[in-house]
Amino acid sequence: MRSRLQSVVCLVFLGAAGIAALGAIGSLRAISRVGGNPGNVANKVAPWVVVQTANGQQAEFFVVLADQADLSAAGALRTKAEKARYVHHVLWNKSQTTQRPILRWLREHGIEHRSFYIVNAILVKGTREIAETLAGRPDVARIEGNPHIQNVIPEPTSSVETTSQPAASGSPKTIEPGIAYTHAPDVWALGFRGQGITVAGADTGQRWTHNALKPHYRGWDGQNADHDYNWHDSIHDGISNPCGNDSPEPCDDNGHGTHTIGTVIGDDGAGNQIGMAPGAKWIGCRNMDQGNGTPARYIECMEFFLAPYPVNGNPNEGDPLKAPDVTSNSWVCPPSEGCSANTLQAAVEAQAAAGIMMVAGAGNDGPDCSTVFYPPALYEASYTVGALNTGTDTIASFSSRGPVTIDGSNRIKPDITAPGTNTRSSYNTSDNAYVSLSGTSMATPHIAGAMALLWCARPEFRHDIAGSRTGLDNSAHFISSTQCGDTGQPNNVYGWGRVDISAAVPAPGPPQCFPCWFQETITEDFDNVTPPALPPGWMATNAQGPPPLWVTSDAGVPLPPVDTPPNAAFIDDPALVSDKRLDSLQFSGFGKGTSPRLIFRQNFNLEASSEDPNLGFDGGVLEISTDGGNTFQDILAAGGSFVMGGYNRTISTDRGSPIAGRQAWSGNSEGFITTVAYLPFLFMPSTLRWRMASDSSGSDEGWRVDTVDITWCHGEGTPCPTPTPTPPITPTPTPTPTVSPTVTPTVTPTISPTPTPTATASPRATPRPRPTPHQRPGPPG
């Protein structure tokens, strides 16, 4: 598939009066009214604008202001909410303060225009005279075109299926081959399916009622649809489009957008597991009119994603807290056809500054080198994806290669590769239609979904764009190639290699002990007691609030009630201030060993903000005592660290929670997830504490903890010390008998190595079997 995808900006044209009156504005008079230096005009107006406005014609063009916002300070902010608010505030204020004189002039002269803020620019429809007049202003950096770009949309490689069940033997399997080849099912087995992450699709639209998409649409609550903040249509002037213009609900005029978002999140619950992250939510923006895009349409969708606003609303109603986490982009905007690479780049970089990961297809102009030459794929800020022949580690012939030479950067692209041929996914012809397509457009959503899985399993990476890219890059299966330069790693054919999400989120295996050291495990699965009793040595207390306390439980919410039947530990989430604590039995014996590793499974549904995905109201934390239970501190403050399944929100500071302001588990885990943490080195008897704290603002289902394992290695000194050799036994000769007594020969005893002492541990239950991960596909033959 040749993926030349486009976008047309939403033109909120002000002052519809007077296109006819434009000719009455004399050039000298206009320039004198607007001000500026006419001598620099020729260098400011893009060639496309000059051509399109010849002979008195009108064209759409961007007036790009010289004063652009500085977003560098966003890098120091910790959360997505902080980044999003800051970036939106800085960009909005910059546009409001600097565009005012130009907007006033445009209104006075009845010139159609629309203001943008994600890039400090104004879209104008006018003549060459108007373009040159505006270019003459000292506060205008350049005049750029808004060409129509016809993206080449891939044709189906299979007939359209219309079935709610997977096809019979031979095609297709329940989990699509491309999904399996990324090892996403291994991550699902750990409980991470993309919960809490929102992915946006900028494309030809989406058929939101499709069986594989509807349950995952952020605007659907199971009974009612709310498209405000979840959908935007940047097509305002299409002709004979099946979706019309300004569609009030998600609509796909081609099928491409329904297909790509399906590969990110799709699952119909009836066996069609077509998506990488079926626990994630999606929102959408139509940036192409049946494949026809413009820079304005592309920018309008990026602006909507930065701060979504209601259907038929305006950007000044935008809410940056409703921004998606990841965007999937399978469109292009060739500079050779009039697109301005610089203006689109500013919009892409603004999304990154706000903590939004922008994933983009490399394009379908291979197999030659230096064929990654279209925005947004060529940008450093875009996470650019090449396509593999599905099920193999061979690059697809159409996949564009680096290095990027069109901008002189010689940048290595793509960044990573994913399956991209014969990809079966949802289609727009009906609510149960599926079809197979090929292209980097199909590889791209595999990476968007992989990022959703990474951020679900490892919350510490969320919105750390550089760290997250490094995490996926370093865990990729490297594939060397000398076709377009050095073999790498990375290289200009495969980037860092084929995505392997399970390597970025690995299933915990047994710790590797030094030779001759010993492994010890303390395990508690809460199964050898009768509910509500706790196991011996475990203790529940309420530091604040009335009963109930932590108990063991074999039924109830959140579902499922247990990880390994029959029991799990459980605490409710009440609608009042409480501080409920579950303390483990005391353990010790780590002083001469490795840092102990904790694994447990947890299922929580604790009251959290529905507006801010980073904010919790009620939450749970893990604490540790290293002084016999006298004092406790957070596991992170004590020097521990999470490997996966760490804290996902910050508790509100204005509702009276006993853990206000702290990172915690909050919201809905949507089932049991695996948490892995390394505990600090422990030299004294220690106790773990699972602590749930609530405020008075509301309640939810509660928190369940099961299958707790603490494992460590221990030994004495250098591993496998060499025993001191036993000296040979040399008898002392018996002297000739005399009056003196006989001397008995002295024998030196054999020296045995000192046995390594066994660490002491409190009683432990028998470990229960862990779920078996899905088998990984073997390497291609």
TORZA-977579 format. One line per 5 residues: number of its first residue (from 1); their letters; for each residue x, y, z of C-alpha. Coordinates in steps of 0.25 Angstrom, whole numbers, always signed. Example, Ala and Ser with C-alpha at 12.3 -4.5 7.8 and 13.67 -1.06 7.14 Angstrom:
<atoms>
1) AS) +49,-18,+31  +55,-4,+29
</atoms>
This chain:
<atoms>
1) MRSRL) +0,+0,+0  +5,+14,-3  +1,+22,+9  +0,+36,+5  -10,+41,+15
6) QSVVC) -15,+55,+17  -23,+65,+25  -31,+77,+22  -32,+88,+33  -45,+92,+38
11) LVFLG) -48,+106,+33  -56,+114,+43  -57,+126,+32  -59,+139,+39  -65,+151,+32
16) AAGIA) -72,+144,+20  -74,+157,+13  -65,+161,+4  -56,+152,-5  -61,+160,-17
21) ALGAI) -56,+173,-10  -42,+168,-9  -38,+173,-23  -41,+187,-18  -30,+187,-8
26) GSLRA) -18,+193,-15  -5,+187,-12  +3,+199,-8  -9,+204,+1  -10,+190,+7
31) ISRVG) +4,+189,+10  +5,+202,+16  -7,+199,+25  -1,+186,+30  +13,+190,+30
36) GNPGN) +26,+183,+28  +37,+182,+18  +33,+179,+4  +48,+176,+0  +47,+163,+7
41) VANKV) +34,+159,+2  +39,+150,-9  +47,+141,+0  +35,+139,+10  +25,+134,+0
46) APWVV) +25,+119,-3  +26,+116,-18  +13,+108,-17  +6,+120,-13  +12,+128,-24
51) VQTAN) +7,+118,-34  -6,+116,-29  -9,+131,-28  -5,+134,-42  -14,+142,-51
56) GQQAE) -22,+148,-39  -26,+134,-34  -29,+131,-19  -23,+120,-11  -22,+116,+3
61) FFVVL) -9,+119,+10  -3,+119,+24  +2,+132,+30  +13,+127,+40  +17,+137,+51
66) ADQAD) +31,+139,+54  +29,+138,+69  +27,+124,+72  +25,+118,+86  +37,+112,+94
71) LSAAG) +32,+99,+100  +45,+94,+106  +41,+96,+120  +31,+85,+118  +42,+75,+119
76) ALRTK) +44,+77,+134  +30,+74,+137  +27,+60,+143  +13,+56,+139  +5,+57,+126
81) AEKAR) -5,+66,+133  +5,+76,+136  +12,+75,+122  -2,+76,+115  -7,+88,+123
86) YVHHV) +7,+96,+122  +8,+93,+107  -7,+97,+104  -5,+110,+113  +8,+114,+106
91) LWNKS) +3,+112,+92  -11,+118,+94  -6,+130,+100  +5,+132,+90  -5,+132,+79
96) QTTQR) -15,+141,+86  -5,+152,+88  +3,+151,+75  -8,+149,+65  -17,+160,+69
101) PILRW) -12,+171,+60  -13,+162,+48  -27,+156,+51  -32,+170,+53  -27,+174,+39
106) LREHG) -33,+161,+33  -47,+164,+39  -46,+179,+35  -44,+174,+20  -54,+163,+20
111) IEHRS) -44,+152,+18  -47,+138,+21  -37,+132,+31  -36,+122,+43  -26,+124,+55
116) FYIVN) -18,+112,+60  -10,+111,+72  -2,+98,+72  +6,+105,+62  +5,+120,+63
121) AILVK) -1,+122,+49  -13,+127,+42  -20,+120,+30  -24,+130,+20  -32,+130,+7
126) GTREI) -27,+141,-2  -20,+146,-14  -5,+148,-17  -7,+163,-13  -12,+159,+1
131) AETLA) -1,+148,+2  +10,+159,-1  +4,+169,+8  +4,+160,+20  +18,+155,+16
136) GRPDV) +23,+169,+17  +20,+170,+32  +32,+168,+41  +24,+159,+50  +21,+149,+39
141) ARIEG) +32,+139,+37  +27,+132,+24  +15,+129,+15  +12,+115,+13  +3,+107,+4
146) NPHIQ) -9,+98,+8  -9,+88,-4  -18,+76,-6  -11,+63,-4  -17,+50,-10
151) NVIPE) -12,+39,-1  -11,+26,-8  -20,+17,+1  -17,+2,+0  -27,-8,-7
156) PTSSV) -31,-20,+1  -23,-32,-1  -34,-41,+3  -49,-41,+1  -57,-34,+11
161) ETTSQ) -62,-44,+22  -76,-41,+29  -76,-50,+41  -75,-49,+56  -67,-61,+57
166) PAASG) -53,-64,+52  -53,-72,+39  -51,-87,+39  -38,-94,+38  -27,-88,+29
171) SPKTI) -32,-73,+31  -31,-66,+41  -26,-70,+55  -33,-65,+67  -21,-56,+70
176) EPGIA) -16,-50,+57  -2,-54,+53  +3,-40,+54  -1,-38,+68  +4,-52,+72
181) YTHAP) +18,-48,+65  +20,-36,+74  +17,-45,+86  +6,-36,+91  -1,-48,+97
186) DVWAL) +10,-51,+107  +8,-37,+112  -7,-39,+113  -4,-52,+122  +2,-43,+132
191) GFRGQ) -11,-35,+133  -7,-23,+124  -16,-20,+112  -15,-5,+111  -24,-2,+122
196) GITVA) -24,+13,+126  -18,+17,+112  -25,+25,+101  -20,+24,+87  -25,+34,+76
201) GADTG) -26,+31,+61  -24,+42,+51  -29,+36,+38  -41,+34,+29  -50,+33,+41
206) QRWTH) -55,+21,+48  -68,+13,+48  -70,+14,+63  -81,+4,+63  -73,-7,+58
211) NALKP) -73,-19,+68  -58,-19,+70  -57,-4,+73  -70,+0,+80  -67,-6,+93
216) HYRGW) -53,+1,+93  -58,+15,+89  -56,+25,+100  -69,+32,+96  -77,+19,+99
221) DGQNA) -81,+15,+114  -88,+2,+110  -102,+9,+109  -100,+23,+103  -91,+30,+93
226) DHDYN) -84,+44,+96  -76,+48,+85  -71,+61,+91  -56,+62,+93  -55,+48,+87
231) WHDSI) -58,+51,+72  -55,+63,+62  -57,+64,+47  -47,+73,+40  -54,+72,+27
236) HDGIS) -63,+84,+24  -63,+85,+9  -64,+71,+4  -72,+69,-8  -81,+56,-10
241) NPCGN) -74,+50,+3  -82,+38,+9  -80,+44,+23  -83,+58,+19  -76,+70,+25
246) DSPEP) -74,+73,+40  -80,+59,+44  -85,+59,+58  -81,+45,+61  -69,+36,+56
251) CDDNG) -71,+33,+42  -61,+26,+32  -62,+30,+17  -52,+20,+13  -49,+8,+22
256) HGTHT) -34,+11,+25  -37,+18,+38  -46,+7,+43  -35,-3,+40  -23,+4,+46
261) IGTVI) -30,+7,+59  -35,-8,+60  -21,-12,+60  -18,-4,+72  -30,-8,+81
266) GDDGA) -39,-17,+73  -46,-28,+80  -61,-32,+78  -61,-42,+90  -66,-53,+80
271) GNQIG) -52,-57,+76  -47,-46,+66  -35,-42,+74  -29,-32,+64  -23,-22,+73
276) MAPGA) -10,-20,+81  -16,-14,+93  -31,-18,+95  -32,-12,+108  -29,+2,+103
281) KWIGC) -39,+13,+99  -39,+20,+86  -43,+34,+80  -43,+39,+66  -41,+50,+56
286) RNMDQ) -44,+50,+41  -33,+57,+34  -35,+52,+20  -47,+53,+11  -46,+39,+4
291) GNGTP) -31,+40,+5  -30,+55,+1  -23,+63,+12  -17,+77,+14  -7,+82,+24
296) ARYIE) -19,+90,+30  -27,+77,+32  -15,+70,+38  -11,+82,+48  -26,+83,+52
301) CMEFF) -26,+68,+57  -13,+70,+64  -19,+82,+71  -31,+75,+75  -23,+63,+80
306) LAPYP) -15,+73,+88  -27,+79,+95  -40,+72,+91  -53,+80,+90  -68,+77,+88
311) VNGNP) -74,+73,+75  -77,+86,+68  -69,+94,+78  -57,+102,+77  -42,+101,+81
316) NEGDP) -44,+111,+92  -53,+100,+99  -41,+90,+98  -38,+82,+111  -23,+77,+111
321) LKAPD) -26,+67,+122  -35,+59,+111  -23,+58,+102  -20,+44,+97  -7,+37,+101
326) VTSNS) -3,+32,+87  -7,+36,+73  -6,+26,+61  -3,+33,+48  -3,+27,+34
331) WVCPP) -3,+39,+25  +7,+47,+18  +9,+61,+13  +20,+62,+2  +28,+75,+1
336) SEGCS) +29,+73,-14  +14,+75,-14  +14,+88,-6  +14,+84,+8  +23,+91,+18
341) ANTLQ) +31,+82,+26  +35,+93,+36  +20,+96,+40  +16,+82,+42  +28,+79,+50
346) AAVEA) +25,+90,+60  +11,+83,+62  +18,+69,+64  +28,+74,+74  +17,+81,+82
351) QAAAG) +10,+68,+84  +22,+62,+88  +25,+73,+98  +11,+71,+104  +14,+56,+106
356) IMMVA) +7,+50,+94  +14,+39,+87  +12,+41,+72  +14,+28,+64  +16,+30,+49
361) GAGND) +17,+21,+37  +30,+21,+29  +23,+22,+16  +22,+12,+4  +32,+17,-5
366) GPDCS) +42,+6,-4  +51,-2,-7  +61,+9,-10  +69,+16,+1  +66,+30,+5
371) TVFYP) +51,+28,+2  +46,+33,+16  +44,+47,+11  +30,+51,+15  +25,+58,+28
376) PALYE) +22,+53,+38  +31,+41,+37  +44,+49,+34  +43,+56,+48  +52,+53,+59
381) ASYTV) +40,+55,+68  +32,+44,+61  +33,+30,+65  +34,+24,+51  +30,+10,+47
386) GALNT) +35,+1,+36  +27,-11,+31  +31,-26,+31  +25,-37,+24  +16,-42,+34
391) GTDTI) +22,-55,+42  +36,-52,+37  +48,-43,+40  +49,-39,+25  +46,-24,+22
396) ASFSS) +34,-22,+12  +38,-18,-2  +29,-5,-1  +34,-1,+13  +42,+13,+12
401) RGPVT) +56,+13,+16  +66,+23,+21  +74,+31,+23  +66,+44,+23  +73,+53,+13
406) IDGSN) +62,+62,+8  +65,+72,+20  +80,+69,+20  +79,+62,+34  +84,+48,+29
411) RIKPD) +75,+44,+40  +73,+28,+42  +59,+24,+39  +51,+16,+42  +52,+15,+57
416) ITAPG) +46,+1,+58  +38,-9,+50  +25,-17,+52  +17,-27,+43  +10,-20,+32
421) TNTRS) +6,-29,+21  -8,-36,+20  -12,-30,+33  -27,-34,+36  -35,-24,+43
426) SYNTS) -48,-17,+44  -54,-10,+32  -65,+1,+30  -74,-7,+21  -82,-12,+33
431) DNAYV) -81,-14,+48  -76,-28,+46  -67,-26,+34  -52,-30,+33  -42,-29,+22
436) SLSGT) -27,-31,+20  -18,-19,+16  -3,-17,+14  +5,-5,+16  +13,+3,+27
441) SMATP) -1,+8,+30  -3,-6,+36  +10,-7,+43  +8,+7,+50  -4,+3,+59
446) HIAGA) +4,-9,+64  +14,+0,+70  +3,+10,+75  -3,-2,+82  +11,-7,+87
451) MALLW) +13,+7,+94  -1,+6,+100  +3,-8,+106  +17,-2,+111  +10,+10,+118
456) CARPE) +0,+1,+124  +10,-9,+130  +21,+1,+133  +14,+14,+138  +27,+20,+141
461) FRHDI) +30,+22,+126  +16,+29,+123  +19,+41,+115  +34,+40,+116  +35,+40,+101
466) AGSRT) +50,+38,+100  +50,+28,+111  +38,+20,+105  +45,+20,+91  +58,+15,+97
471) GLDNS) +50,+4,+105  +44,-1,+92  +56,+1,+84  +65,-7,+93  +56,-19,+95
476) AHFIS) +54,-20,+80  +59,-32,+72  +70,-26,+64  +71,-29,+49  +84,-25,+43
481) STQCG) +84,-19,+28  +95,-13,+20  +85,-8,+9  +85,+6,+13  +97,+8,+21
486) DTGQP) +103,+2,+33  +98,-11,+39  +94,-3,+52  +88,-4,+62  +80,+4,+58
491) NNVYG) +80,+3,+43  +72,+10,+31  +64,-2,+28  +59,-8,+41  +63,+3,+51
496) WGRVD) +65,-4,+64  +58,-16,+59  +45,-24,+60  +36,-20,+72  +36,-30,+84
501) ISAAV) +27,-24,+94  +29,-36,+104  +44,-33,+104  +40,-19,+109  +30,-25,+119
506) PAPGP) +36,-38,+122  +29,-49,+130  +36,-51,+143  +45,-63,+144  +53,-69,+155
511) PQCFP) +65,-60,+160  +78,-64,+156  +87,-67,+168  +102,-68,+168  +107,-82,+168
516) CWFQE) +107,-89,+181  +97,-79,+187  +83,-82,+191  +69,-77,+187  +59,-75,+197
521) TITED) +44,-72,+195  +33,-67,+204  +20,-69,+198  +6,-66,+203  -7,-69,+194
526) FDNVT) -17,-67,+206  -23,-81,+202  -20,-89,+215  -29,-81,+223  -44,-80,+224
531) PPALP) -50,-66,+221  -50,-56,+227  -38,-61,+235  -24,-56,+231  -12,-65,+230
536) PGWMA) -3,-67,+243  +6,-55,+245  -2,-46,+236  -9,-34,+243  -20,-24,+239
541) TNAQG) -22,-11,+246  -30,+2,+243  -22,+14,+247  -34,+23,+243  -49,+19,+240
546) PPPLW) -58,+8,+245  -58,-6,+241  -57,-15,+232  -43,-18,+232  -35,-26,+222
551) VTSDA) -40,-40,+222  -38,-52,+213  -50,-54,+203  -54,-64,+192  -65,-56,+185
556) GVPLP) -70,-42,+182  -64,-30,+174  -56,-25,+168  -56,-37,+158  -50,-47,+158
561) PVDTP) -50,-49,+173  -37,-57,+173  -24,-60,+165  -22,-74,+170  -34,-80,+176
566) PNAAF) -40,-81,+186  -36,-68,+194  -30,-54,+193  -28,-43,+203  -38,-32,+201
571) IDDPA) -42,-18,+206  -54,-9,+203  -53,+5,+198  -63,+13,+207  -69,+27,+205
576) LVSDK) -62,+33,+217  -48,+36,+221  -41,+23,+225  -27,+17,+226  -27,+2,+225
581) RLDSL) -14,-6,+226  -10,-21,+224  +3,-25,+230  +11,-37,+225  +17,-47,+234
586) QFSGF) +31,-42,+238  +43,-48,+230  +58,-47,+231  +71,-53,+226  +75,-44,+214
591) GKGTS) +87,-37,+220  +97,-46,+213  +89,-48,+200  +83,-41,+188  +72,-30,+188
596) PRLIF) +59,-38,+190  +49,-38,+179  +34,-37,+182  +23,-42,+172  +9,-41,+175
601) RQNFN) -4,-40,+167  -15,-29,+170  -28,-25,+165  -33,-12,+169  -45,-2,+166
606) LEASS) -42,+10,+175  -49,+23,+173  -42,+32,+164  -44,+45,+155  -52,+42,+142
611) EDPNL) -46,+56,+137  -31,+54,+140  -25,+40,+136  -14,+43,+146  -22,+47,+158
616) GFDGG) -27,+38,+169  -36,+40,+180  -35,+27,+188  -23,+18,+186  -14,+7,+191
621) VLEIS) +1,+8,+194  +12,-2,+197  +20,+1,+210  +32,-6,+217  +37,-6,+231
626) TDGGN) +51,-10,+234  +51,-8,+249  +42,-19,+254  +29,-12,+250  +31,+1,+258
631) TFQDI) +32,+11,+246  +28,+9,+231  +31,+17,+218  +27,+15,+204  +34,+5,+196
636) LAAGG) +41,+15,+187  +45,+24,+198  +52,+12,+205  +60,+10,+192  +52,-1,+185
641) SFVMG) +47,+0,+171  +36,-5,+162  +39,-14,+150  +25,-14,+145  +11,-11,+150
646) GYNRT) +15,+1,+159  +7,+13,+163  -2,+18,+153  -7,+31,+159  -5,+42,+169
651) ISTDR) -15,+44,+180  -22,+57,+181  -18,+67,+192  -31,+74,+194  -40,+63,+199
656) GSPIA) -34,+59,+212  -28,+46,+208  -18,+40,+218  -8,+38,+206  -11,+51,+199
661) GRQAW) -1,+55,+189  +6,+41,+188  +7,+32,+176  -2,+21,+178  -11,+10,+171
666) SGNSE) -24,+16,+168  -35,+15,+157  -39,+2,+151  -28,-9,+148  -39,-17,+141
671) GFITT) -35,-30,+146  -23,-36,+153  -9,-30,+148  +5,-34,+152  +13,-25,+161
676) VAYLP) +28,-28,+162  +37,-19,+171  +51,-20,+176  +52,-18,+191  +63,-10,+197
681) FLFMP) +74,-18,+204  +69,-23,+218  +78,-25,+230  +67,-25,+240  +54,-32,+242
686) STLRW) +44,-26,+232  +29,-25,+229  +22,-21,+217  +9,-13,+217  -2,-12,+207
691) RMASD) -9,+1,+211  -22,+6,+205  -27,+20,+208  -40,+27,+205  -46,+41,+205
696) SSGSD) -60,+45,+208  -63,+49,+193  -69,+35,+188  -66,+20,+188  -63,+8,+179
701) EGWRV) -62,-7,+179  -49,-9,+187  -35,-15,+186  -31,-30,+185  -17,-36,+187
706) DTVDI) -13,-50,+184  -1,-59,+181  +10,-52,+189  +24,-57,+186  +37,-51,+192
711) TWCHG) +50,-58,+186  +64,-55,+189  +78,-62,+188  +88,-63,+199  +102,-68,+202
716) EGTPC) +114,-65,+209  +125,-56,+204  +130,-58,+189  +121,-69,+182  +127,-83,+183
721) PTPTP) +139,-80,+192  +150,-90,+190  +151,-99,+202  +165,-98,+209  +172,-111,+206
726) TPPIT) +174,-122,+217  +188,-123,+221  +194,-137,+219  +194,-145,+231  +209,-148,+235
731) PTPTP) +211,-157,+248  +221,-153,+257  +231,-165,+259  +231,-172,+272  +244,-171,+279
736) TPTVS) +252,-182,+285  +246,-186,+298  +252,-180,+310  +249,-176,+324  +241,-165,+318
741) PTVTP) +226,-168,+314  +223,-172,+300  +219,-161,+291  +205,-163,+283  +206,-158,+269
746) TVTPT) +198,-145,+266  +188,-145,+255  +183,-132,+248  +168,-133,+246  +162,-131,+232
751) ISPTP) +158,-116,+230  +143,-116,+225  +137,-103,+218  +129,-95,+227  +114,-98,+223
756) TPTAT) +106,-86,+218  +96,-83,+229  +81,-84,+224  +74,-71,+224  +62,-71,+234
761) ASPRA) +48,-69,+229  +35,-69,+235  +25,-80,+231  +22,-80,+217  +11,-87,+209
766) TPRPR) +14,-96,+197  +16,-87,+184  +4,-88,+174  +6,-90,+159  +7,-78,+151
771) PTPHQ) -1,-76,+138  +7,-81,+126  +10,-70,+116  +6,-72,+102  +17,-79,+93
776) RPGPP) +25,-69,+85  +25,-72,+70  +39,-77,+66  +48,-70,+57  +46,-71,+42
781) G) +51,-83,+35
</atoms>
